[in-house]
Amino acid sequence: MDVMRINGQDNVVVALRPLEAGQQVCAAGQALRCRQAVPFGHKIALAPIARGERIIKYGAPIGEATQDIAPGEHVHTHNVRTLLSDVLSYAYVPSFTPLAPVEPETFLGYARPDGRAGIRNEIWIVPTVGCINASAQAIARACADDIGGGVEGVYAFPHPYGCSQLGQDHKNTQRALAGLVRHPNTAGVLVLGLGCENNNIDAFKQALGPVDGARVRFLAAQSCQDEVAEGARIVRELIEIARGDCRVPLPVSKLVVGLKCGGSDGLSGITANPLLGAFSDALIARGGTSILTEVPEMFGAERLLMRRCISRAVFDKTVDMINGFKQYFMRHGQPVYENPSPGNKTGGITTLEDKSLGCTQKGGNAPVVDVLDYGRPVASCGLNLLTGPGNDLVAASALAVSGAHLVLFTTGRGTPFGCPVPTVKVASNSALAAFKRGWIDFDAGPIAQGEPLQAAAERFFQYIRSVASGQARTQSEKHGVREIAIFKDGVTL
């Protein structure tokens, strides 16, 4: 198969391999001759498209033609422009079908005292402020050889914030760090402060609330002579406490999974993103939870999510999230449609609508049950929307902070990054999966060559169960890649 028409209403098809000028392909039951060379993942006009006429992909508009486009002509940034505008009004017109419930399988996880599950049993070192990052990393290195016996790693999460911040930025930092401290993948946490920062330990404790004093410890570096030695002593105590933790069978309904994409290409919306959507639906049908973020990459596809909101209240929160993020762009004098990235465009994505209609497929077909502010923990089983940007590490960190046990990350370009939780990289095409074996965990490319989506989704579901059970490790875990980035909007003093 050379090209694919995604939806019967589309007036473009997508090249599934590089096509030469003059090459004839079969598209939607008709012969189509390419007027130019067309790269893999790019679009070709299926019928005449007049200037000003809408380009239809996924059965929805992704922009309008800036000139007449003939059948077989390459359709991309040179002859298409976005239809996006600024803040909009929306009507609540619900249209969704609840998923049929499925009896959940089990995975091997850690049963936490609060009823949640953990898929890893790690010791985390959380700095309250960026000034103490080096000491936090030194403590992690000092204790690296002490893991084992049920303790799966010691990790520090350096970041540049915790002081010289005002208003919502300061709250965002506290929420993000609190989400790490409370994360169910932790067996114990050392909160490492400096002593003179805005987010000092006493202030952070107020934002954090009650915690298990045996598993969460605090240390202010300015209050001891050698914070690395003292911190290492505390971490070793936490390791000893956590050695008795064991994996036990738990229902997959306890899993919380973050949905993210980055470095997308023309196949992302055909293979990898629909795969995550099918997985998300399967998990939710079993009582589990998914979280979808990247608000700017919902622009142009937001109505598809709004009509799936389970109530008027959830719809109103979704509208506020979408328009609020547009206003964030506008406050900084930036256009809301300044996307896709250069890599996205090289991969065949033309406009933000093109990207968004592919991106939102990660959310499957489940009803939207809640909308979370940045840094807020997930509280409702089902599909949740999370306020956050499209930036890979900021968005993936936000998913982890809200309680995702692991992040499923689709990509057509590839990336080595990893966030605080296991980060599963899903390639949209098999060439990338073969080329970057040290980055990619799962190949969704066979879907473009005829593998049924549900068959691929079943393979993927079983793979995620093995990751959750600790029987498989992601590439980012194998390479020790654990990073956090906190969302910032305002003034730095």
N, C-alpha and C positions, 0 to 999 in steps of 0.2 A: 504494500500500500504506500503510495507516494504522498497523498494529501488526505486531509480529513475535514469533513464538514461537521462541526460540532453539534449544531442545531439545525433542524429543517428550515428555519426561517432565515438562516445566515446567508448573506450575499458575498461572503468570503470563505475561503478554505485555508487550512494551515498546512504548510509543507512539512512532511515528516522526515525528509532528508533533503540535502542540497539539490536544487533543480537548475538545469542549464537553460540558457536562452534558447527558445525554439523547441524545447522538450515538450512532448505531448503527454498529458496525464489524464486519468479518468477521475472526474470529480462530480459527485452527486448524479451519477448515471450519464454524464455527458463528457465528450472529449474536450479538453481545454489545453491550449498551447501557451506556454509561458513566453511572455513578450520580453522579459529580462531574466537574468540569472536571479534566483530567489534563494536566500540562505535558509538553512534548516530552522524551523520554528516560525518563519515569517508567513505573512498572509498574501493570498492571491485573489483578485476579483473573480467571482464566479459568473457575474452578469454585468452589464453596463451599469455604472454608477455615475449619476450626474453630479456636477458641482453643487454643493449644498445638501446633497442627499446623505442620509445617515448610513454609516457603516454598521452592519449588524453581525455580531459574533456572540456566541452563547445565547442566541435568541434575543439579544438586547443591544441597544446602541452603544458603541464605544467611541463615537466621534462623528464628524461629518467630513465629506470630501471637499478639499479646497480647489479641486479641478475635476474635469471629467476623467473618469477612469474606465478603461476598456476591459473586457473579459481577458483574463490571463495576465493582467498587469500587476506588478508588485504594489501592495498596499501597505504604506508605512508612514513614518513621520514627514516625508517629503510631500505627501498628498492628503494628509488627514490632520484635523485639529480637534481638540477636546470640546465637549459641550458643557463642561462643568462651570458652575458659577459659585457665588458666595452663599451666605446663609439662606436656607429655604424653609418653606412651610410644608408640613406633611399632614396627611389625614390617616387616621388609624382604620385600616381596612384589613382586619385579621383574616388570614388564610393559611391554615396549617392543620396537619393531622398528627396527633400524638403517636409516638412510636409504639408498636406492639411490644409488650414486655417479654423478656427472655430470661430464663433462669441463669444466674451468673455462674461462670466457672470460678475456680480458685487460682490464686498465685501464692507464692511463699513470701510473706512479708513480716514486718515487725509490728506487733499489736501495741499501740501506744496507750497510756493510761486514760487519755481523753477520748478514746474510742476511734481515733484516726489510725491509719496504717502508715508505715514507713517502708520504702523500697530500698533504702540504704541505711546503714548504721554507722554514721560518721561523727567525728568531733569537729565542730566549726569554731573558728576564732573570728569574732566580729568586732572590728575597730569602731569606736564611736565617732572617730574623727580621722581625717587623712594624715595628720601629723604622726600618728602612731603605726602607720602601715608597715614600716620596715621591721618594727619590733614584733608585730603580729606574724609576719612571714618568717622571722627568725625563730619564733616559738614553734611554728608548724614544722620547720626544718629540724629543729632539735628533737621533736617527738616522732619523726617519720618512721624510725625503726622500732617504735613501741607498739605499732598497730598489730592486729591479729586477734585470734580468739573471739571473733564476733565483731570486732571493730574494723571497719573497712577503709578508714582513711582519716587524716587530719588535714584540714584545709583552712587557710586564712582568706578573707575577702577584702582586700584593700580597695579604697575608694577615695575621692578627693574632698569629700564634704564633711559636715558635722560642725562646722564653725563658719563665721562670716556669711551666714545665710539669714534671710528674713522670710517671714510669712509662710506661704504655702511651700516654698522650697525647703525650709527647715522641717516642716511637718512631713513632706514627702520623704526626706532623708530618714526621719525617725520611723515612719511607717515601713519603709523598705527594710531598715535594719531590724525592726521588730518582727517583720515577716520571716527574716532569716533565723532569728533567735527561736521563734516558735515553730519552725518548719519540722514536719514529721520525719524527714530523712535524717535528722540529727539525733545522736545518742547522748550528746552533751554539748554545751556551748560555753566558751569563755568570751565574755564581753570585755574588751580591753579598751580602757579610756586613757586619756592623757591627764586631765585634771582641771585645766583652765578653759576648756572649750565650751561653746554654747550647749552642745549636746553632751554635757558631762554626765557621768554615770547617774547621779541623783535625778537630773532632768530626764534622762533616757528611761530610767525606771518608772517614772510617772507615765510616760507615753507607752511603755511596754505592758504595764499591769502585772498581776500576780504570775509567778513562774515557779517551777519546781526547783527549790534551792539546792537540791542534791545534784541536779543535772545542768543548771545554769549558774555560772559563777561570774563574779565581777572583779576587775582589778584596775586600779588607777595607777598609771606608771609613775606619776610624780610623787606617789605616796610610798614607794619602795625603792631601794637602792639599785636593784638589778631586776627590771621588769621581765627580761627574757628568762632568767633563771626561775623567778617566781611564777611566771606564766607557764613555763614548762612543767613545773611541779604540779600546778593545778590541772593542767591538761592530762598529765599522767594519772592523777586521781580520777578524772572523768573516764579515762580509758579503762581503768580497773573496774569502775562501776558498770561500764557498758559491756564488759566482757561476758557477762551472764545473759545478754540479750540473744534470743534465738529466733530464727525464721519459723513461722507457723502458717498453715493454710488459712488464707483469708479470701473472702469473695472479691472478685474484680470490681464490684460495685463500690468499693472503697477507694478505687483509683481516681485521681484527679490529673488530667492530662492537658498541657498547654499546647496550643496550635499556632504555628508561626511559619512564615516563609521568608526567604531572602535570596537575592540573586536569581530572580525568576527568569524563565525563558518562555518561548512560545508553546512549549509542551507542559509547563507547570499546571495550567488550567485544564489539561487533558488527562494527565497521568497522576502526578504526585498529589496535587491538591484534592481532586476527587477521591483519591485513595484515603487521605486523612478524613475527608467527609464521611466516607463509608465506615471507617474505623470509629469515628466519633459517634455516629449513629448506633453502631453495634455496642459500644461501651455504654452509651446512655440507655439503650434498650435493656441493658443488664443492671441499671440503677446507678451507673457511674457518672462522672462529671467531666466536661470539657470546658476550656476557657479560650475564647477567641479574642485577640487584641489587634493592634495595628490600625487604629481608627482612620488615619489618612488613606489607608488602602481599603477602606469601605466606601469612600466617596465615589458615587456613581453606581454603587450596588447596594446602598443602604436600604432602599425600599424593599429589597428581597428579604432583608433581616427584619425590618419593621413589621412586615405583614405576618411574621412568625412569632411576634411577641405574644406571650400568653395572656396579657392583660393590658388595659389602658395605662396603668401605672408603669409597667415595664416599657411600653411604647414611648411614654413621655420621657422616661430616663434615657432611652435610646436616642430620641430627638435631641435632648439636651447634650448628650455625649457627642453626637455628630456636629451639631451647630457650635457647641462649645469649642471643639477642636478647630473648626474653621475660624472662629473668632480669635483663637490663639495665634493662628497663622497671620490673620489680618492685623492683630495688635503689633506684630513685628514687621508689618508692611510687606508680607510675602504672599504670593498667589497660592490658593488652596490646591492648585493642580500641578505644582512644581515637582513632578514625579511622572513617569518612571525614571530610574537612574540610567546612566550611560550603559551599564551592563545589561539592564533590562531591555533597553532599546536594541542593543546588539543581538540579544536573544530573541527579538521579534515582538516585544511588547511596545505598542505605539503610543497609547494614551493612559491616563490614570484609570479611566473607565475600563479599558482593556485589562489592566492589571487587577483592578478591584473585582471585576466579575470572575476572574480566575481565582483570586485570593480568597474570596468569601466562600468558595466551594469547600474550604477546609472545615466549615461549620456544618456540612452535611445538610440534612433536612429536618433536624430536630427543632422543636419550639424553643424560643429564647426565653429563659426563665428568670434572668436577672441581669443587671448592669452594675458593674463594680467601678467605684472610683479607684484611681491609682493608689496602690499600696494597701487596699482593703482585702481582707481574706475572703475566699469563696465560702458561701454559706448555703447555697441551694444546689441540689443535684440536678444535672441536666446541662444544657448549653448556656454558658454565661458569656457576656461581652465585658471586656475590660478596657477601661480608658488607658491608652498608652500610644506612643508614637510607632512609626514603622521601623526605626533604627533597630538593627538586629539584636545587639547586646542589651540595649535599654528595654526593648519589648520582651525579650526572653527572660531577662532578670525580673521584670514586672510579673510575668507569669509565675515564676518560682516564688516570688514574694507573696503572691496571692494564694499559694498553697499547691501549685502543680508539682506532682512527684517527678515528672519528667516532661521535657518539651520535645514535641515532634516538629522538626524543622525541614521544610521542603526547599529544594534548591535546584536550579538549572545551571548554575555557574560554579557552585562549590564554595565551601568555606571551612576552615579548621576550628572555628570558635566553639566554645562551650560555656554554658551559664552555670549557676551553682548546682543545678540538678542534672541528671543524665540527659544529654541533648542528642536526640536521634536524628541524624541527617538522612533525608530521603531524596534520592536523585530523581529528577524528572525524566532523564534520558540515560540509556545504558552506556553511551560513550563516556559520560562523566563518571558513572559508577565504576567503569573499568579503569579510567585514567587516574582517578583519585581514590584508590582503595583505602588509603590512610585517613580519608576524610568521611567517606560515605558508609552508612550502615545498612541501607536498604535501597534496592533498585526498583523504581516504579516504571522504568522504561518499557518492559514487556507489554504494558497495557496499550501502548500506542501501536503495538504489532499484533494485537488481537487477543491477548489474555483477558478474559472477562474480569471486570472490576471487582466483582464479589469474590472471585477466586483469589485475586491478589490481596484483597482486604482480609480474607481468612488467613492467608500466609502471614500477613503483617500483624494481625491480631495475636497469633501464636508467638510471633517474634517478640512483640511487646510484653506478653506474659513472661517470656524468658528473661527479658531485661528487668522487669519488675521483680522477678524472683531472684535476681542476682546471678542467674545462670549464663547471661550474656552481658558484656560490657560494651558501651558505646565507644566509638573511636576517640571521641574527645576525652572520655574517662581513661582510656588506655594511654593517652598522651599526657595526662595530668592537666588538661586545660579546664580551668575553673575560674570564671571571671564574673564580676558584677558591674553594672553601670546604672546609676540612679538618675531618674528624670529630673531635669532642672529647667526652670523658665525665667526666674527673676534675677535680682541684683546680687552680686557678690561684693561684700564690703572690702 
